[in-house]
């Protein structure tokens, strides 16, 4: 008999995101590694590490409070065509025929 490997990873909890290196989430890891790699490619490791730290702290500040809601409001206000919401009928219409 052959052993079958699982095709899907079952998380312990949906509230806990997947961690990379047991410390960072995947988004945090990308925000740390990509500017650092870009700095190394441009022969400026110090600038890459500073940009990496700045991106990480900015992301942490934006995720802490209601700034996520505020950013989505600004995004909708200044880029309405890019922030496409599903069009809903007005509230006075009781029966909607599509």
C-alpha positions, 0 to 999 in steps of 0.5 A: 500500500502506498501512503497518501499525502494530504492535499489540503492543510487543515488549520487549527483555528481560522482566527490564527493566520498562517505563520512563516518562520513561526514569527511573521504572517505571509504578508509581513514576511513579504513586506520585510523581504521584498524591499530588502531584496530590492535594496540588494539588487540595487547595491544599497542594502542599508536603503533596502533594510530601512524601507523594509522596516518602514513598510513593516511599521506602517503596516502594523500601524494601519492594522491596529485601529480603525485606519483600515476602514478609513483607508477604504473610505479614502480609496472609494472617494478618490478612486471610485472606478477602481473600488467597484462595489456591487450595485444594489437596487434602491431601498424603496424597490420591493421587487427587483426583476433582473 
